Amino acid sequence: MKSFDGKVAVITGAGSGIGRALAVELARAGSKLALSDVNVTGLAETVKLCEAEGATVRHDVLDVADRDAVYANAEAVAAEFGRVNLVFNNAGVALTADVTEMSWDDFEWIVNINFWGVMHGTKAFLPYLIDSGDGHLVNVSSVFGLIAVPSQSAYNATKFAVRGFTEALRQEMRIAGHPVGVSCVHPGGIKTNIAKNARAATGKDSDQLAELFEKIARTTPEAAAKRILRGVRRNEAKVLVGPDAYGLDLMPRALGSGYQRLIQVAAKAGLSRAR
């Protein structure tokens, strides 16, 4: 897919961050948009920004963890626009908790959104992408889908799962000869609200963690969106976003499981500074 002009693009988590930036970039490129989020206020703001660029926009308050709602949304979007060319399964949440501290409610919450949300969006929209004759699916993982980090076991689990699912799907589409590109996106530190809105187990200082994230997040959502869309144009299997993503991608490939020792040292140092 070399041009987004006239294409119908579906974006979940469009109320802020990367989702909003993707929506605005695609609006400028001439795409028709189907945007969704659980954040009503944020979604409305994104719609205004896209309409100011002259885009035709459909918007829905949607919980991606609700399978029936996602399927109903896919049917409604296809009925309204006649086709679907691009799907960005971008909605996601974060959880900071050691395995020994984690509640089942928190674990199920993050899995339902980060993994099942991607599954629901993929399964619901994939037939329409195939029928379009020119489709592309983008599932957003993370650098934490490349390396594992203490206190991020649940988040790691969902993002590794998204990566494996997406990489297998890309191969399936190619073997079957379907006209659908598939990309897995691995953002590094992006200046979004994900850390501020994250859940944290008892004993974890969520404000301190959000402050730390702000310090290390170097890439803007706008830059991330441009990089992702460049990856779509090139039909890249793995889209790394931000200089930190390239470094963290290299670490396990160069060191194997030995990368874990470096992460442990860094985590211990961070805990010492926090105390």
VOPAGU-2260 file (C-alpha; in pm, 1 decimal, decimal comma):
REM VOPAGU-2260
SITE   aa  ch    i         X         Y         Z
SITE  MET   A    0       0,0       0,0       0,0
SITE  LYS   A    1     178,9     308,8    -125,7
SITE  SER   A    2     -99,3     563,4     -80,3
SITE  PHE   A    3    -358,3     616,7     192,1
SITE  ASP   A    4    -573,7     853,8     -14,0
SITE  GLY   A    5    -932,1     728,3     -20,8
SITE  LYS   A    6    -854,8     429,2     200,0
SITE  VAL   A    7   -1080,9     338,0     492,6
SITE  ALA   A    8    -880,1     316,0     815,5
SITE  VAL   A    9    -995,2     171,7    1148,4
SITE  ILE   A   10    -807,9     281,2    1462,2
SITE  THR   A   11    -874,3     164,3    1817,5
SITE  GLY   A   12    -746,5     366,1    2111,9
SITE  ALA   A   13    -785,5     678,1    1897,8
SITE  GLY   A   14    -861,1     910,5    2188,5
SITE  SER   A   15    -499,0     998,1    2261,6
SITE  GLY   A   16    -134,5     915,7    2199,4
SITE  ILE   A   17     -31,5     708,1    1900,3
SITE  GLY   A   18    -392,5     639,0    1803,5
SITE  ARG   A   19    -474,6    1007,7    1778,9
SITE  ALA   A   20    -152,9    1083,6    1590,0
SITE  LEU   A   21    -225,8     804,0    1340,3
SITE  ALA   A   22    -576,3     939,3    1287,4
SITE  VAL   A   23    -452,5    1291,9    1215,7
SITE  GLU   A   24    -177,6    1170,3     980,3
SITE  LEU   A   25    -421,7     954,9     786,8
SITE  ALA   A   26    -674,5    1238,9     774,6
SITE  ARG   A   27    -408,7    1456,2     614,0
SITE  ALA   A   28    -333,6    1174,7     369,5
SITE  GLY   A   29    -696,6    1162,8     254,1
SITE  SER   A   30    -818,2     852,5     438,8
SITE  LYS   A   31   -1170,8     796,2     564,8
SITE  LEU   A   32   -1162,4     712,9     934,2
SITE  ALA   A   33   -1343,6     482,3    1175,7
SITE  LEU   A   34   -1216,6     574,8    1521,0
SITE  SER   A   35   -1293,7     419,9    1859,0
SITE  ASP   A   36   -1196,3     450,5    2224,0
SITE  VAL   A   37   -1347,0     415,2    2570,8
SITE  ASN   A   38   -1238,3     773,0    2644,4
SITE  VAL   A   39   -1536,2     975,9    2523,4
SITE  THR   A   40   -1374,7    1316,9    2572,3
SITE  GLY   A   41   -1045,2    1220,8    2413,5
SITE  LEU   A   42   -1219,5    1056,7    2119,1
SITE  ALA   A   43   -1427,4    1369,1    2054,8
SITE  GLU   A   44   -1111,4    1580,5    2051,1
SITE  THR   A   45    -949,2    1348,3    1798,0
SITE  VAL   A   46   -1257,6    1362,7    1577,3
SITE  LYS   A   47   -1242,1    1743,7    1574,7
SITE  LEU   A   48    -875,1    1739,2    1476,4
SITE  CYS   A   49    -941,2    1498,4    1190,4
SITE  GLU   A   50   -1248,9    1680,4    1064,8
SITE  ALA   A   51   -1043,7    2001,6    1063,0
SITE  GLU   A   52    -818,4    1822,5     811,7
SITE  GLY   A   53   -1121,8    1756,7     592,6
SITE  ALA   A   54   -1157,9    1386,8     676,4
SITE  THR   A   55   -1480,5    1187,7     684,1
SITE  VAL   A   56   -1493,5    1040,0    1034,9
SITE  ARG   A   57   -1706,0     776,5    1203,9
SITE  HIS   A   58   -1652,4     746,0    1579,5
SITE  ASP   A   59   -1767,4     490,0    1833,5
SITE  VAL   A   60   -1722,8     444,1    2206,7
SITE  LEU   A   61   -1586,7      90,4    2208,3
SITE  ASP   A   62   -1437,3    -148,6    2461,9
SITE  VAL   A   63   -1210,4    -377,4    2260,5
SITE  ALA   A   64   -1240,4    -642,3    2533,1
SITE  ASP   A   65   -1607,1    -685,5    2434,3
SITE  ARG   A   66   -1599,6    -933,1    2145,1
SITE  ASP   A   67   -1961,9    -885,0    2039,3
SITE  ALA   A   68   -1921,1    -508,1    2038,4
SITE  VAL   A   69   -1609,1    -528,4    1820,7
SITE  TYR   A   70   -1782,6    -755,5    1569,0
SITE  ALA   A   71   -2083,6    -523,1    1560,7
SITE  ASN   A   72   -1848,4    -230,3    1504,5
SITE  ALA   A   73   -1678,4    -408,8    1214,2
SITE  GLU   A   74   -2012,5    -476,5    1047,5
SITE  ALA   A   75   -2123,8    -116,4    1095,6
SITE  VAL   A   76   -1799,3      29,8     960,6
SITE  ALA   A   77   -1806,7    -194,6     652,4
SITE  ALA   A   78   -2173,2    -112,9     591,3
SITE  GLU   A   79   -2112,0     261,4     616,1
SITE  PHE   A   80   -1794,9     285,8     407,6
SITE  GLY   A   81   -1837,2     -16,4     181,5
SITE  ARG   A   82   -1492,2    -156,0     257,5
SITE  VAL   A   83   -1205,5    -158,3     509,9
SITE  ASN   A   84    -843,4    -117,4     396,3
SITE  LEU   A   85    -647,2     -46,9     713,8
SITE  VAL   A   86    -688,4    -167,5    1071,7
SITE  PHE   A   87    -472,3     -45,0    1359,2
SITE  ASN   A   88    -529,2    -250,9    1674,9
SITE  ASN   A   89    -370,3      12,6    1895,7
SITE  ALA   A   90    -575,4      21,4    2219,2
SITE  GLY   A   91    -375,0     -88,0    2520,6
SITE  VAL   A   92    -319,2     -49,1    2894,6
SITE  ALA   A   93     -33,1    -105,6    3138,8
SITE  LEU   A   94       5,4    -281,4    3473,0
SITE  THR   A   95     299,4    -265,5    3712,8
SITE  ALA   A   96     304,6    -558,1    3954,9
SITE  ASP   A   97     529,8    -842,9    4056,7
SITE  VAL   A   98     375,7   -1185,5    4000,1
SITE  THR   A   99     349,4   -1243,1    4377,2
SITE  GLU   A  100     154,3    -917,3    4419,2
SITE  MET   A  101     -66,6    -933,1    4111,8
SITE  SER   A  102    -439,4    -986,2    4153,0
SITE  TRP   A  103    -635,5   -1203,1    3911,9
SITE  ASP   A  104    -865,0    -908,9    3839,0
SITE  ASP   A  105    -572,5    -694,1    3725,9
SITE  PHE   A  106    -421,3    -973,9    3518,5
SITE  GLU   A  107    -750,6   -1050,2    3343,7
SITE  TRP   A  108    -807,5    -677,4    3284,1
SITE  ILE   A  109    -480,8    -630,8    3096,5
SITE  VAL   A  110    -509,7    -957,9    2901,7
SITE  ASN   A  111    -865,9    -877,7    2795,7
SITE  ILE   A  112    -762,1    -542,7    2650,1
SITE  ASN   A  113    -406,2    -591,1    2527,7
SITE  PHE   A  114    -437,0    -941,0    2386,0
SITE  TRP   A  115    -803,1   -1025,9    2341,2
SITE  GLY   A  116    -864,0    -674,5    2210,9
SITE  VAL   A  117    -610,9    -737,7    1933,5
SITE  MET   A  118    -760,9   -1081,2    1865,3
SITE  HIS   A  119   -1112,2    -940,3    1846,6
SITE  GLY   A  120   -1011,1    -658,6    1613,7
SITE  THR   A  121    -814,5    -891,8    1390,1
SITE  LYS   A  122   -1079,1   -1163,5    1359,8
SITE  ALA   A  123   -1365,6    -916,8    1315,6
SITE  PHE   A  124   -1202,1    -704,3    1046,6
SITE  LEU   A  125    -981,0    -954,8     863,5
SITE  PRO   A  126   -1251,8   -1075,1     621,1
SITE  TYR   A  127   -1312,8    -715,8     514,9
SITE  LEU   A  128    -940,8    -652,1     469,6
SITE  ILE   A  129    -916,9    -958,6     245,5
SITE  ASP   A  130   -1222,7    -854,4      45,5
SITE  SER   A  131   -1082,9    -504,2      -7,0
SITE  GLY   A  132    -809,7    -640,9    -234,2
SITE  ASP   A  133    -566,4    -394,7     -78,4
SITE  GLY   A  134    -556,3    -433,4     299,7
SITE  HIS   A  135    -310,0    -391,3     580,8
SITE  LEU   A  136    -337,0    -494,6     945,6
SITE  VAL   A  137    -123,2    -332,1    1214,5
SITE  ASN   A  138    -108,7    -480,3    1564,1
SITE  VAL   A  139      70,2    -274,8    1828,0
SITE  SER   A  140     297,7    -473,5    2058,4
SITE  SER   A  141     581,9    -301,0    2247,7
SITE  VAL   A  142     954,0    -321,8    2312,7
SITE  PHE   A  143     825,6    -528,6    2604,5
SITE  GLY   A  144     722,9    -777,5    2339,5
SITE  LEU   A  145    1096,7    -811,5    2264,7
SITE  ILE   A  146    1245,8    -821,1    2615,5
SITE  ALA   A  147    1110,6    -910,7    2959,9
SITE  VAL   A  148    1130,3    -667,6    3250,8
SITE  PRO   A  149    1069,1    -714,1    3626,1
SITE  SER   A  150     729,1    -589,7    3748,1
SITE  GLN   A  151     599,1    -603,0    3388,7
SITE  SER   A  152     523,9    -975,2    3366,2
SITE  ALA   A  153     156,6    -928,6    3277,3
SITE  TYR   A  154     230,6    -655,4    3025,4
SITE  ASN   A  155     513,5    -867,4    2882,7
SITE  ALA   A  156     279,5   -1164,7    2853,0
SITE  THR   A  157      28,0    -968,0    2647,5
SITE  LYS   A  158     282,2    -800,2    2423,8
SITE  PHE   A  159     480,6   -1118,2    2355,2
SITE  ALA   A  160     147,6   -1281,9    2270,0
SITE  VAL   A  161      58,1   -1003,4    2027,0
SITE  ARG   A  162     394,8   -1043,3    1860,6
SITE  GLY   A  163     364,4   -1420,4    1816,2
SITE  PHE   A  164       5,7   -1397,8    1694,4
SITE  THR   A  165      85,4   -1125,0    1443,3
SITE  GLU   A  166     399,7   -1286,3    1304,7
SITE  ALA   A  167     211,7   -1614,8    1249,9
SITE  LEU   A  168     -77,8   -1432,6    1084,3
SITE  ARG   A  169     155,4   -1253,0     841,8
SITE  GLN   A  170     288,5   -1590,4     726,7
SITE  GLU   A  171     -63,5   -1729,6     690,7
SITE  MET   A  172    -171,0   -1437,4     472,5
SITE  ARG   A  173     129,5   -1487,1     245,1
SITE  ILE   A  174      85,1   -1863,9     217,1
SITE  ALA   A  175    -282,8   -1820,5     131,5
SITE  GLY   A  176    -205,3   -1543,9    -119,0
SITE  HIS   A  177    -440,3   -1297,4      48,3
SITE  PRO   A  178    -390,5    -929,1     -43,9
SITE  VAL   A  179    -329,0    -823,5     316,4
SITE  GLY   A  180      -5,0    -693,1     462,1
SITE  VAL   A  181      52,5    -754,9     833,1
SITE  SER   A  182     285,4    -557,5    1059,7
SITE  CYS   A  183     371,4    -583,3    1428,0
SITE  VAL   A  184     470,3    -252,2    1587,0
SITE  HIS   A  185     715,7    -229,2    1876,6
SITE  PRO   A  186     718,4     124,2    2021,0
SITE  GLY   A  187     984,6     224,9    2270,3
SITE  GLY   A  188     927,3     513,8    2508,7
SITE  ILE   A  189     652,7     725,0    2351,4
SITE  LYS   A  190     522,4    1040,7    2518,4
SITE  THR   A  191     169,5     912,9    2583,5
SITE  ASN   A  192     -58,0     876,4    2886,1
SITE  ILE   A  193     -18,6     498,1    2916,2
SITE  ALA   A  194     206,3     521,8    3223,2
SITE  LYS   A  195     -15,2     781,5    3392,3
SITE  ASN   A  196    -321,3     562,6    3337,6
SITE  ALA   A  197    -151,0     236,7    3435,0
SITE  ARG   A  198    -262,5      21,0    3722,8
SITE  ALA   A  199      -8,6     -60,5    3993,2
SITE  ALA   A  200      -8,9    -326,2    4264,0
SITE  THR   A  201     -16,1    -225,4    4628,9
SITE  GLY   A  202     329,3    -104,8    4728,4
SITE  LYS   A  203     414,0      22,0    4379,5
SITE  ASP   A  204     435,7     399,6    4345,8
SITE  SER   A  205     241,9     465,0    4024,2
SITE  ASP   A  206     320,0     838,4    4026,4
SITE  GLN   A  207     691,5     770,7    4058,0
SITE  LEU   A  208     676,5     515,7    3777,9
SITE  ALA   A  209     492,2     760,6    3553,8
SITE  GLU   A  210     752,9    1028,6    3630,5
SITE  LEU   A  211    1033,3     788,3    3539,3
SITE  PHE   A  212     857,9     699,3    3214,2
SITE  GLU   A  213     827,5    1067,9    3126,9
SITE  LYS   A  214    1203,5    1105,5    3165,0
SITE  ILE   A  215    1292,9     817,0    2935,4
SITE  ALA   A  216    1017,2     864,9    2674,1
SITE  ARG   A  217    1190,0    1046,2    2389,8
SITE  THR   A  218     963,4     985,9    2090,2
SITE  THR   A  219     650,2    1191,5    2024,3
SITE  PRO   A  220     325,5    1024,8    1915,0
SITE  GLU   A  221     346,5    1222,7    1591,0
SITE  ALA   A  222     690,6    1082,0    1511,5
SITE  ALA   A  223     567,3     735,0    1605,8
SITE  ALA   A  224     269,1     764,6    1370,5
SITE  LYS   A  225     490,4     871,4    1079,5
SITE  ARG   A  226     722,6     575,9    1144,4
SITE  ILE   A  227     432,2     329,8    1161,3
SITE  LEU   A  228     280,3     453,7     836,6
SITE  ARG   A  229     619,9     432,1     668,8
SITE  GLY   A  230     630,8      70,3     785,6
SITE  VAL   A  231     289,8       8,8     628,9
SITE  ARG   A  232     400,8     156,0     296,4
SITE  ARG   A  233     703,7     -73,9     301,1
SITE  ASN   A  234     500,9    -372,3     426,1
SITE  GLU   A  235     749,0    -423,8     710,0
SITE  ALA   A  236     693,3    -728,0     929,3
SITE  LYS   A  237     846,0    -563,4    1238,6
SITE  VAL   A  238     818,8    -188,7    1287,8
SITE  LEU   A  239    1053,3     -52,2    1554,4
SITE  VAL   A  240     959,1     293,6    1683,4
SITE  GLY   A  241    1218,2     513,0    1852,9
SITE  PRO   A  242    1594,9     478,9    1896,7
SITE  ASP   A  243    1547,4     287,2    2222,2
SITE  ALA   A  244    1342,4      26,0    2038,1
SITE  TYR   A  245    1632,9     -48,1    1804,9
SITE  GLY   A  246    1869,8     -88,7    2098,7
SITE  LEU   A  247    1636,7    -314,4    2294,6
SITE  ASP   A  248    1566,1    -522,4    1985,5
SITE  LEU   A  249    1937,8    -582,7    1943,2
SITE  MET   A  250    1998,1    -678,3    2306,7
SITE  PRO   A  251    1843,9   -1030,3    2314,0
SITE  ARG   A  252    1967,0   -1105,3    1963,1
SITE  ALA   A  253    2324,1   -1022,2    2064,3
SITE  LEU   A  254    2323,8   -1161,6    2419,2
SITE  GLY   A  255    2058,4   -1432,5    2412,4
SITE  SER   A  256    1913,3   -1492,8    2758,4
SITE  GLY   A  257    2213,5   -1311,1    2902,7
SITE  TYR   A  258    2030,2    -982,9    2842,6
SITE  GLN   A  259    1828,1   -1061,6    3154,4
SITE  ARG   A  260    2129,6   -1001,8    3377,2
SITE  LEU   A  261    2166,6    -649,7    3240,4
SITE  ILE   A  262    1798,2    -580,9    3302,5
SITE  GLN   A  263    1827,1    -712,1    3658,5
SITE  VAL   A  264    2123,0    -481,8    3731,9
SITE  ALA   A  265    1935,4    -182,8    3589,8
SITE  ALA   A  266    1620,3    -271,5    3785,3
SITE  LYS   A  267    1810,8    -305,4    4113,5
SITE  ALA   A  268    1981,6      28,3    4052,6
SITE  GLY   A  269    1646,2     189,4    3987,2
SITE  LEU   A  270    1501,6      48,6    4310,6
SITE  SER   A  271    1800,8     176,5    4507,1
SITE  ARG   A  272    1755,1     527,6    4369,3
SITE  ALA   A  273    1384,1     513,6    4447,4
SITE  ARG   A  274    1454,4     428,3    4809,2
